[in-house]
Each structure stands twice: as structure tokens, then as C-alpha cells.
């Protein structure tokens, strides 16, 4: 399965499928063109959104201020924008065994 990533002037955007209340925070692959992210946080009062931003920033080695959820704030399916990163660098960090 291929992750759908859109290049923007200031970074990239991609779809993510969030699974809250997981046993641990992890990226578990790609599902229907979206990055599948498992988070321990519950989907209550934005806790999962905050956890998602924090987890992605840590995984990518960037500041959390460069990660923004631009769509799907109240949905499991989100659109996430990463500022100042290109597609190849992103893929190497989130799917290191899948990138070439």
C-alpha cells in the first residue's frame, strides 16, 4: 500500500488513520493510503490530537510547532501538515523499512 503524500510550498501533507487507546504509541504501517498511527491517548477533549502531534514530532526529530492537524480534528481520519520536510525525509523516518 502506498502512502498518499502531497508536496506543499512549506512542507508536506498526508492522511493519517488514528487508533486511540492502543497499548503503545506506534506507526503500524499504511492503510488505504493513510499512515496508521496507534496512540495510547483516549479520543477525549483533543488528547489524541495532542498526543499525535507530540508523537510525530518526536518520531521525525522536529519541533511540535512544525506538525499541524489541518483536517479531521474530531475524526479518526486526519490530514496532517509537516512544515519544512520533504517526502523522502519523511518516509525514511516513518517507514524506514519501506522506503528506497
N, C-alpha and C positions, 0 to 999 in steps of 0.2 A: 504494500500500500504506500502511496506517495503522499507526503505532507504538502498541502497547498500553502505556499508562501507568496505573498505579494510584496514586491520591492516598492518602497516609497522614497521620496527625496531625503527624508531624515531617518530612514531605517526600514524595518520590515513589519509586516502584519501577517498573522496566521490564525487559523481556527484552533480552538482547544476544547476538548470534552473533559469536564471536571467531574471526578468521582469523590464526593466528600465522605467523611467518616471512614477513611481507609485505615489499614493497620500502620502504614507508614507513608511519608511523602516520597513520591517517586514518579518518574516518567515511564509509563508502561507501554510505549510504542505509538503507533499511528492507527487510527480507526476512522474509516470513511473520510479520509483527507484531513482529519484533525489530530492534533497531538493529544494523546490520552494522558491526563495528569491525575494521579491519585493523591489526595490530601487528607490528613488526619482531622482537619477542622470540620465542624458542622456547618451546614449552609444557613447560618443564623446571623442576622444583623451585619452582613458583609464580612464575617470572619473568614469564610472560604476565599473570598476575593483578596483579602489582605494576605492570607497565607499563600495564595497562588502567586501574587506579586513578589513576596519575600522569597519564596522557594525558587522561582525562575531567576530572580536577581542573583541569588547565591549560586545556582547551577551555572549561570552564564558568566559569573565573576564580574558583575556590573552593579552599579548603584540601583536601588529600588526605584529611584525617581526616573529612571530610563525605561521602566516597564509600566505599561498602562493598559487597562482593560477598556477598550473603546466600544465594545458591543456585548450584549448579553449579561449585564450586571446581575440580573435576577434569574438567570438561566444556567443550566449546566453547560450549555454550549456558548462559548465566548469567542470574541475577536480580540486578540492581544497585539499591541504595538510595542516593538522593541526599538528604541531610539539609538541611532549610531552603530548599528550592527548590520552586516550583510548576510545573505542567505548561507553562504558556505561556512562562515564562522559560527553561525547559529546552529547549523546542522551538526558540525563537529562536536559541539558541546552538548546538545540534547540527544542526539542519536549517533554517538561516536562509532558504533559498530556497523551502522548502516550507510554512513557517508563514504564517498570515494576520494 
